Amino acid sequence: MKLFLCALFVLFAAAASEENPQVLEEDGVLVLTKNNFQNVIAENEFVLVEFYAPWCGHCKALAPEYAKAAQKLAEDNSNIKLGKVDATEEGDLAEEYGVRGYPTLKFFRKGVAVEYSGGRQSDDIITWVVKKTGPPAVELNDAEQAEKFLKDNEIAVVGFFADKESEEAKTFLSAANALDSFAFAFTTQASLLAKYEAKEGQIYLFKPYDDKKTLYQGESNQEDIKKFVQVYSLPLIVDFNHQSASKIFGGSVKSHMLFFVSKEKGHVEKYVEPLKEIAANYRDEVLFVTISADEEDHARIFEFFGMSKDEIPSIRLIKLEEDMAKYKPPTNDLSPEAVKSFVEDFMAGKLKQHLLSQELPEDWDKNPVKVLVASNFDEVALNPEKDVLVEFYAPWCGHCKQLVPIYDQLGEKYKDHPTIVIAKIDSTVNELEHTKISSFPTLKFYRKGDNQVIDYNMDRSLEDFIKFLDNGGEAPVSEDVVEEVLEESAEAKKEKDEL
C-alpha cells in the first residue's frame, strides 16, 4: 500500500510539474522555453521577452543592459517581468511570434504581444516598459519625489503648469503618450516651479551632458514638443554604437553628418570636438555622428560608403528619406570652416549625390552573364533594342551565392540570343540615382522598346526564368488559370442564355 501511494505521489508531482514547469532565472531574467512560456505570459500582466541567438553580437551587447533593467525593476518591486528565449533552441516559439532577426523584443500586456520600439540601454528599457504600463507622465508633488524622478531617469522631461487641466498640460501629456522611450513628469506645485527656476507653461529637458537643462521654446504643439525631446535628448555629437543606433536612425532629424574617425588616434579630440558650435547651430536640421574605425562591427558601414579605414579621418553626409542620398565633400578638409561650408551647401541644395561605382572591367561582356557597373548600366540595361534581365546582388549574400549556378546556366542559354541579355551588378559598390535596392538578390527586367522596368517575382528556377523571358517579361498564365477563365466564361454564357 505504501509503495502504491509513493508511486501515485510521483505521478501527481510529474503532472503538476508539466502544468507548472519551473522557470529558471539568469541575472534576474526569466529563462523561457516552450514548456513554460504560456504559463509565464498568463501569470504575469506585463512581460518583455527577448528572442535571441547566442552567437549574435547585438544580443551579446544587449545582455548586460537587459539584466540590469530586470534587476532594477525587481528592486523597485515592479510587476513587470523580463524574459528571454533562445530562438535557436526554441524554433517553434520564434516562428509563432514572427521572429526574423536577432534580437527581437516583444512586450506582452495581458497576453497580447506588441513590438518593442525602445532603446538598448537599461534606462531606455525601463522607461519604455514603465510608460507602457502606467500614465504617460508622472505627477510630481514634492521635492523628494522630483529629485528621485530626475535621479532615476538619465533623460527626463518635466512640464511646469498652473493647472493640469489646462490646454498646455493636455498637449504636453499627448506628446508624452506618443514617446514611449522617454520619461515624462509634470507638476503644478509652486514650490517646485521655484526650485527649478521655471515659469508656468514651461517645459524643461534634463540630461547629464551638454547644457544639462534645456528649455523648450516652441509653441504648445504635440509634434514640436516630440521633435524637441528627440533632438535635444541626444548629445551635440553622438557616438554611433549598439545603444545609440535606434535613437540616431529613429529620431526626427533625418540628415546626418558622419565623421569616420579613430578614437585611438585622437581624431575625436582633434577634429570633432572643435565642431560643437557648428553642431549646435544646425541641431534641428543635421545630426552630427561619429563612427569609429576601431570597431570591427562598423566594417559594413565603411563598405556601404565605399570607404576603407585608410581614408580616416573623413566625413560624409547622408539623408535618410525614401531614397537614401549620400554626399561627399570636394576635399577631405576637416577644419571647422570647411565642415561649415559643406553643411551650408547641403542645406542650400547645392550638392550632387555621391554614387559609388567600380571601374568598368575590360572583359565585362566576355562571359554569358554580362557585368554591369554604374558607368555602363544605362547603356546596356536601357538599350531600347534589348530585353535585359539584371540581378542586383551583394557578394556576402547567401541567397545570391545560391543563385549563381542557375543564373550562369540562364546566361549560357541566351548568350547568342539577338535581343535578350542576362546581366548582373554588385549593388554594394555600384549605385544608381534612378534605382534604389533594399534587398538581395533583386531581379529587374528592362523591356525593349519602352524600357519599362518589371520586377521579377517568380521562383528563381531556371525553368521559371526561361518562361518569364520567353514571355516578354510577363509571368506566363498557367493552364489551370486558363481553364478557370474558360469555365467562368461558359458559366456566364449559360446564365445569359437562360435569361
C-alpha positions as CSV (number, residue, x, y, z in Angstrom):
1,M,0.0,0.0,0.0
2,K,2.8,2.4,0.9
3,L,4.6,1.6,-2.3
4,F,1.4,2.4,-4.3
5,L,0.9,5.7,-2.5
6,C,4.5,6.7,-3.3
7,A,4.1,5.8,-6.9
8,L,0.8,7.8,-7.0
9,F,2.6,10.8,-5.4
10,V,5.3,10.7,-8.1
11,L,2.7,10.7,-10.8
12,F,0.9,13.6,-9.3
13,A,4.1,15.5,-8.9
14,A,5.1,14.9,-12.5
15,A,1.7,16.0,-13.7
16,A,1.9,19.2,-11.6
17,S,5.4,19.8,-12.9
18,E,4.1,19.6,-16.5
19,E,1.3,22.0,-15.7
20,N,3.5,24.5,-13.9
21,P,7.0,23.9,-15.2
22,Q,9.8,25.5,-13.3
23,V,11.0,28.9,-14.5
24,L,14.8,29.5,-14.1
25,E,16.3,32.9,-13.8
26,E,19.7,34.2,-15.1
27,D,20.7,37.6,-13.6
28,G,17.1,38.4,-12.9
29,V,15.9,37.5,-16.4
30,L,13.3,34.6,-16.7
31,V,14.6,31.8,-19.0
32,L,11.6,30.9,-21.2
33,T,11.0,27.7,-23.2
34,K,8.1,26.2,-24.9
35,N,7.2,24.3,-21.7
36,N,6.9,27.4,-19.5
37,F,6.3,30.3,-21.9
38,Q,2.5,30.4,-21.9
39,N,2.3,30.0,-18.1
40,V,4.6,32.9,-17.6
41,I,2.7,35.1,-20.0
42,A,-0.6,34.1,-18.4
43,E,0.5,34.5,-14.8
44,N,2.1,38.0,-15.3
45,E,0.3,41.0,-16.6
46,F,3.4,42.6,-18.2
47,V,6.3,40.6,-19.7
48,L,9.0,41.9,-22.0
49,V,10.5,39.0,-23.9
50,E,13.8,39.0,-25.9
51,F,14.2,36.4,-28.6
52,Y,18.0,36.0,-29.1
53,A,20.7,33.8,-30.6
54,P,23.8,33.0,-28.5
55,W,26.1,33.9,-31.4
56,C,24.5,37.2,-32.2
57,G,26.8,40.2,-31.5
58,H,23.9,42.6,-30.9
59,C,22.4,40.1,-28.4
60,K,25.6,39.9,-26.5
61,A,25.8,43.7,-26.3
62,L,22.2,43.8,-25.1
63,A,22.5,41.1,-22.4
64,P,24.1,43.0,-19.6
65,E,21.8,46.0,-20.1
66,Y,18.8,43.7,-20.2
67,A,19.8,42.0,-17.0
68,K,20.5,45.4,-15.3
69,A,17.0,46.5,-16.3
70,A,15.4,43.3,-14.9
71,Q,17.3,43.7,-11.6
72,K,16.3,47.3,-11.2
73,L,12.6,46.5,-11.8
74,A,12.8,43.8,-9.2
75,E,14.4,46.1,-6.7
76,D,11.5,48.6,-7.3
77,N,9.0,45.7,-6.7
78,S,7.7,46.2,-10.2
79,N,5.1,43.8,-11.5
80,I,6.9,44.0,-14.9
81,K,9.0,40.9,-15.7
82,L,11.8,40.4,-18.3
83,G,12.3,37.1,-20.0
84,K,14.4,35.7,-22.8
85,V,14.0,32.9,-25.3
86,D,17.0,31.2,-27.1
87,A,15.4,31.3,-30.6
88,T,18.0,28.8,-31.9
89,E,16.7,26.2,-29.4
90,E,13.0,27.3,-29.3
91,G,12.3,27.5,-33.0
92,D,8.6,26.9,-32.7
93,L,8.2,29.9,-30.3
94,A,10.3,32.1,-32.6
95,E,8.2,31.1,-35.6
96,E,4.9,31.6,-33.7
97,Y,5.9,35.2,-32.9
98,G,7.3,36.1,-36.3
99,V,10.9,36.4,-35.2
100,R,13.1,37.2,-38.3
101,G,16.2,38.7,-36.8
102,Y,18.1,39.0,-33.5
103,P,17.5,40.3,-31.0
104,T,13.7,40.7,-31.4
105,L,11.8,42.0,-28.4
106,K,8.1,41.6,-27.8
107,F,6.1,43.2,-25.0
108,F,3.2,41.1,-23.6
109,R,0.4,43.1,-22.0
110,K,-2.3,40.7,-20.6
111,G,-1.1,38.1,-23.0
112,V,-1.2,40.4,-26.1
113,A,2.1,41.0,-27.9
114,V,3.2,44.3,-29.2
115,E,6.6,45.3,-30.8
116,Y,9.2,46.8,-28.5
117,S,10.4,50.1,-30.0
118,G,12.7,51.4,-27.2
119,G,16.4,51.7,-26.9
120,R,19.0,49.0,-25.9
121,Q,20.3,50.5,-22.6
122,S,18.9,49.6,-19.2
123,D,17.4,53.0,-18.6
124,D,15.8,53.0,-22.0
125,I,14.3,49.6,-21.4
126,I,12.9,50.6,-18.0
127,T,11.4,53.9,-19.3
128,W,9.7,52.1,-22.2
129,V,8.1,49.3,-20.2
130,V,7.0,51.7,-17.4
131,K,5.4,54.0,-19.9
132,K,3.6,51.1,-21.4
133,T,2.1,50.1,-18.1
134,G,1.3,53.4,-16.4
135,P,0.3,57.0,-17.1
136,P,2.2,58.9,-19.9
137,A,3.6,61.3,-17.3
138,V,4.2,61.1,-13.5
139,E,2.7,63.9,-11.4
140,L,5.4,65.4,-9.0
141,N,4.0,66.7,-5.7
142,D,7.1,67.5,-3.7
143,A,10.9,68.0,-3.9
144,E,11.8,64.5,-2.8
145,Q,9.6,62.9,-5.5
146,A,11.1,65.3,-8.1
147,E,14.7,64.6,-7.1
148,K,14.1,60.8,-7.3
149,F,12.5,61.1,-10.7
150,L,15.5,63.1,-12.1
151,K,17.9,60.7,-10.4
152,D,16.2,57.6,-11.8
153,N,16.0,58.8,-15.3
154,E,19.1,59.9,-17.3
155,I,16.8,61.8,-19.7
156,A,13.8,63.5,-18.0
157,V,11.2,65.8,-19.5
158,V,9.3,67.9,-17.0
159,G,6.3,70.3,-17.6
160,F,5.5,73.1,-15.1
161,F,1.9,74.1,-15.2
162,A,-0.6,76.1,-13.2
163,D,-3.4,73.7,-13.8
164,K,-3.1,70.1,-15.0
165,E,-6.4,70.5,-16.9
166,S,-5.1,73.4,-19.0
167,E,-4.7,73.0,-22.7
168,E,-0.9,73.3,-22.4
169,A,-0.8,70.5,-19.9
170,K,-3.0,68.3,-22.1
171,T,-0.8,68.9,-25.1
172,F,2.2,68.0,-23.0
173,L,0.6,64.8,-21.9
174,S,-0.3,63.9,-25.5
175,A,3.3,64.3,-26.5
176,A,4.4,62.2,-23.5
177,N,1.9,59.5,-24.6
178,A,3.5,59.5,-28.1
179,L,7.1,59.0,-26.9
180,D,7.4,55.7,-25.1
181,S,11.2,55.9,-24.9
182,F,11.3,59.0,-22.7
183,A,10.4,59.6,-19.1
184,F,7.9,62.5,-18.7
185,A,6.6,64.2,-15.5
186,F,4.6,67.3,-14.7
187,T,3.9,69.4,-11.6
188,T,1.5,72.2,-10.6
189,Q,3.3,72.8,-7.3
190,A,4.6,76.4,-6.9
191,S,7.4,75.2,-4.6
192,L,8.8,73.0,-7.5
193,L,8.5,75.8,-10.0
194,A,10.6,77.9,-7.7
195,K,13.1,75.1,-7.0
196,Y,13.8,74.5,-10.7
197,E,13.5,78.2,-11.7
198,A,10.7,77.5,-14.0
199,K,7.7,79.6,-15.1
200,E,4.1,78.3,-15.6
201,G,3.7,76.6,-19.0
202,Q,7.4,75.9,-19.5
203,I,8.9,72.5,-20.4
204,Y,12.4,71.5,-19.5
205,L,14.6,68.6,-20.6
206,F,17.1,67.4,-18.0
207,K,20.2,65.4,-19.1
208,P,23.7,64.7,-17.9
209,Y,25.6,66.3,-20.8
210,D,26.0,69.5,-22.8
211,D,23.8,72.2,-21.2
212,K,22.3,69.8,-18.6
213,K,18.9,71.6,-18.6
214,T,17.2,72.8,-21.9
215,L,14.1,74.9,-22.1
216,Y,11.6,74.2,-24.8
217,Q,10.9,77.5,-26.6
218,G,8.3,76.4,-29.3
219,E,4.6,76.6,-29.4
220,S,2.3,74.3,-27.4
221,N,2.2,71.7,-30.2
222,Q,2.5,68.0,-29.8
223,E,4.7,67.4,-32.9
224,D,7.0,70.2,-32.0
225,I,7.4,69.0,-28.4
226,K,8.2,65.5,-29.7
227,K,10.9,66.8,-32.0
228,F,12.4,68.9,-29.3
229,V,12.7,65.9,-27.0
230,Q,14.1,63.6,-29.7
231,V,16.7,66.2,-30.8
232,Y,17.8,67.7,-27.5
233,S,17.9,64.4,-25.6
234,L,21.0,63.5,-27.8
235,P,24.5,64.9,-27.2
236,L,25.6,67.6,-29.7
237,I,27.8,65.0,-31.3
238,V,26.6,61.4,-31.0
239,D,28.8,58.4,-30.9
240,F,27.4,55.6,-33.1
241,N,27.2,52.2,-31.2
242,H,24.7,49.4,-30.4
243,Q,23.0,51.5,-27.8
244,S,22.6,54.8,-29.8
245,A,21.7,53.3,-33.2
246,S,18.0,53.2,-32.6
247,K,18.0,56.9,-31.4
248,I,20.1,58.0,-34.3
249,F,18.0,56.4,-37.0
250,G,14.7,56.6,-35.2
251,G,14.9,60.3,-34.4
252,S,13.2,63.1,-36.2
253,V,16.4,64.6,-37.8
254,K,17.0,62.6,-40.9
255,S,20.1,64.3,-42.2
256,H,23.3,63.1,-40.6
257,M,26.9,64.4,-40.8
258,L,29.0,61.3,-40.3
259,F,32.6,61.6,-39.0
260,F,34.7,58.4,-39.7
261,V,37.4,58.6,-37.1
262,S,39.7,56.6,-34.9
263,K,39.3,57.2,-31.2
264,E,42.6,55.5,-30.5
265,K,44.4,58.0,-32.7
266,G,42.7,61.0,-31.0
267,H,40.7,62.1,-34.0
268,V,37.6,63.0,-31.9
269,E,39.5,65.5,-29.8
270,K,41.4,66.9,-32.8
271,Y,38.8,67.1,-35.5
272,V,35.3,66.6,-33.9
273,E,35.3,68.5,-30.6
274,P,36.1,71.9,-32.3
275,L,32.8,71.5,-34.3
276,K,30.4,71.6,-31.4
277,E,29.4,75.2,-32.1
278,I,28.5,74.3,-35.7
279,A,26.6,71.2,-34.5
280,A,24.6,73.4,-32.1
281,N,23.7,75.9,-34.9
282,Y,22.4,73.1,-37.2
283,R,21.0,70.9,-34.4
284,D,17.4,70.9,-35.7
285,E,18.4,70.0,-39.3
286,V,21.6,67.9,-39.2
287,L,22.7,65.4,-36.6
288,F,26.5,65.1,-36.1
289,V,27.6,61.5,-35.6
290,T,31.0,59.8,-35.0
291,I,31.7,56.3,-36.3
292,S,34.9,54.7,-35.0
293,A,37.1,52.7,-37.4
294,D,38.5,50.9,-34.3
295,E,35.3,48.9,-34.0
296,E,35.2,45.7,-36.2
297,D,31.4,45.8,-36.1
298,H,31.5,49.0,-38.2
299,A,33.1,47.4,-41.2
300,R,29.8,47.1,-43.0
301,I,29.2,50.8,-42.6
302,F,32.5,51.6,-44.3
303,E,31.6,49.2,-47.1
304,F,28.2,50.9,-47.5
305,F,30.0,54.2,-48.1
306,G,32.7,52.6,-50.4
307,M,35.4,53.6,-47.9
308,S,38.4,51.9,-46.5
309,K,39.8,52.5,-43.0
310,D,42.9,54.0,-44.6
311,E,40.8,57.0,-45.6
312,I,40.1,58.2,-42.0
313,P,39.5,60.8,-40.7
314,S,36.9,61.6,-43.3
315,I,33.3,62.9,-43.5
316,R,30.1,62.1,-45.4
317,L,26.6,63.5,-45.3
318,I,23.6,61.2,-45.6
319,K,19.9,62.0,-46.0
320,L,17.6,59.2,-44.7
321,E,14.5,59.8,-46.8
322,E,12.6,57.3,-49.0
323,D,15.5,57.3,-51.4
324,M,18.6,57.5,-49.3
325,A,21.1,60.0,-50.6
326,K,24.8,60.3,-49.8
327,Y,27.1,63.2,-50.2
328,K,30.9,63.5,-50.2
329,P,32.8,66.8,-49.7
330,P,35.0,68.1,-52.5
331,T,38.1,67.7,-50.3
332,N,39.0,65.9,-47.1
333,D,39.4,69.2,-45.2
334,L,38.0,68.7,-41.7
335,S,38.6,72.2,-40.5
336,P,35.5,74.0,-38.9
337,E,35.4,76.4,-41.9
338,A,35.3,73.5,-44.5
339,V,32.8,71.5,-42.5
340,K,30.5,74.5,-42.1
341,S,30.7,75.2,-45.8
342,F,29.8,71.6,-46.6
343,V,26.8,71.8,-44.4
344,E,25.7,75.1,-45.8
345,D,25.9,73.8,-49.4
346,F,23.9,70.7,-48.4
347,M,21.2,72.8,-46.7
348,A,21.1,75.1,-49.8
349,G,20.6,72.0,-52.1
350,K,23.9,72.7,-54.0
351,L,25.4,69.3,-53.5
352,K,25.2,66.4,-56.0
353,Q,24.7,62.9,-54.7
354,H,27.8,60.8,-54.4
355,L,27.2,57.5,-56.1
356,L,29.6,54.5,-55.8
357,S,30.9,52.9,-58.9
358,Q,33.6,50.4,-59.8
359,E,35.9,50.7,-62.7
360,L,34.5,49.1,-65.8
361,P,36.3,45.8,-66.3
362,E,37.8,45.4,-69.8
363,D,36.2,41.9,-70.1
364,W,32.7,42.9,-68.8
365,D,31.0,41.3,-71.8
366,K,33.3,38.3,-72.2
367,N,31.0,35.8,-70.3
368,P,27.4,34.9,-71.0
369,V,26.3,36.9,-67.8
370,K,27.4,40.5,-68.5
371,V,29.0,42.5,-65.8
372,L,27.5,45.9,-65.2
373,V,28.8,48.9,-63.1
374,A,27.3,52.3,-62.6
375,S,29.1,53.8,-65.6
376,N,27.8,51.3,-68.2
377,F,24.4,50.4,-66.7
378,D,22.2,52.8,-68.6
379,E,24.0,52.0,-71.9
380,V,23.3,48.2,-71.5
381,A,20.1,47.9,-69.5
382,L,18.2,50.8,-71.1
383,N,19.1,49.8,-74.7
384,P,15.7,50.1,-76.4
385,E,16.6,47.2,-78.8
386,K,17.3,44.7,-76.0
387,D,15.3,42.9,-73.3
388,V,17.7,42.9,-70.3
389,L,17.4,40.9,-67.1
390,V,19.6,42.3,-64.3
391,E,20.4,40.7,-61.0
392,F,21.3,43.3,-58.3
393,Y,23.4,41.3,-55.8
394,A,25.8,41.6,-52.8
395,P,28.9,39.4,-52.6
396,W,28.2,38.4,-49.0
397,C,24.5,37.5,-49.6
398,G,23.8,33.8,-49.2
399,H,20.8,33.8,-51.5
400,C,22.9,35.5,-54.2
401,K,25.5,32.7,-53.9
402,Q,22.8,30.0,-54.2
403,L,21.6,31.7,-57.4
404,V,25.0,31.8,-59.2
405,P,24.9,28.4,-60.9
406,I,21.3,28.9,-62.1
407,Y,22.0,32.4,-63.3
408,D,25.1,31.2,-65.1
409,Q,23.0,28.5,-66.9
410,L,20.5,31.2,-67.9
411,G,23.3,33.3,-69.3
412,E,24.6,30.3,-71.2
413,K,21.1,29.6,-72.8
414,Y,20.7,33.2,-74.0
415,K,24.4,34.0,-74.8
416,D,23.7,34.0,-78.6
417,H,20.2,35.5,-78.5
418,P,19.8,38.6,-80.6
419,T,17.7,40.6,-78.2
420,I,17.9,39.0,-74.7
421,V,20.8,40.0,-72.4
422,I,21.5,38.4,-68.9
423,A,23.4,40.8,-66.6
424,K,24.4,41.4,-63.0
425,I,25.6,44.3,-60.9
426,D,27.3,44.4,-57.5
427,S,25.0,46.8,-55.7
428,T,27.3,47.2,-52.7
429,V,29.8,49.1,-54.8
430,N,27.7,50.5,-57.6
431,E,24.8,52.9,-57.1
432,L,22.3,54.3,-59.5
433,E,20.4,57.5,-59.0
434,H,17.2,56.1,-60.6
435,T,17.2,52.7,-58.9
436,K,17.4,52.0,-55.2
437,I,17.9,48.4,-54.0
438,S,16.8,47.4,-50.4
439,S,17.3,43.6,-50.5
440,F,19.4,41.0,-52.3
441,P,19.1,39.5,-54.7
442,T,16.7,41.8,-56.6
443,L,16.0,41.0,-60.2
444,K,14.6,43.5,-62.7
445,F,13.6,43.1,-66.3
446,Y,14.2,46.1,-68.6
447,R,11.9,45.7,-71.6
448,K,13.0,46.7,-75.0
449,G,11.1,49.4,-76.8
450,D,9.6,51.4,-74.0
451,N,12.3,50.5,-71.3
452,Q,9.5,49.6,-68.8
453,V,11.0,48.1,-65.7
454,I,9.4,44.9,-64.5
455,D,10.2,43.3,-61.2
456,Y,10.9,39.6,-61.4
457,N,8.8,37.9,-58.7
458,M,8.6,34.2,-59.9
459,D,10.6,31.3,-58.5
460,R,14.3,31.6,-59.0
461,S,14.4,28.3,-61.0
462,L,15.9,28.0,-64.5
463,E,12.6,26.9,-65.8
464,D,10.7,29.9,-64.5
465,F,13.4,32.3,-65.6
466,I,13.1,30.9,-69.2
467,K,9.3,31.1,-69.2
468,F,9.4,34.7,-68.0
469,L,12.0,35.8,-70.6
470,D,10.3,33.9,-73.5
471,N,7.0,35.6,-72.5
472,G,8.5,39.0,-72.9
473,G,8.9,39.8,-69.2
474,E,5.4,38.7,-68.1
475,A,4.5,35.8,-65.8
476,P,3.0,33.1,-68.1
477,V,-0.6,32.2,-67.4
478,S,-0.9,28.6,-66.2
479,E,-3.2,26.0,-67.8
480,D,-5.2,25.9,-64.6
481,V,-5.9,29.6,-64.7
482,V,-6.8,29.4,-68.4
483,E,-9.3,26.5,-67.6
484,E,-10.8,28.6,-64.8
485,V,-11.3,31.6,-67.1
486,L,-12.9,29.3,-69.8
487,E,-15.2,27.7,-67.2
488,E,-16.3,31.1,-65.9
489,S,-17.0,32.3,-69.4
490,A,-19.0,29.2,-70.2
491,E,-21.0,29.6,-66.9
492,A,-21.7,33.3,-67.7
493,K,-22.9,32.4,-71.2
494,K,-25.2,29.7,-69.8
495,E,-26.7,32.1,-67.3
496,K,-27.2,34.7,-70.1
497,D,-28.9,32.1,-72.4
498,E,-31.2,31.1,-69.5
499,L,-32.3,34.7,-69.0
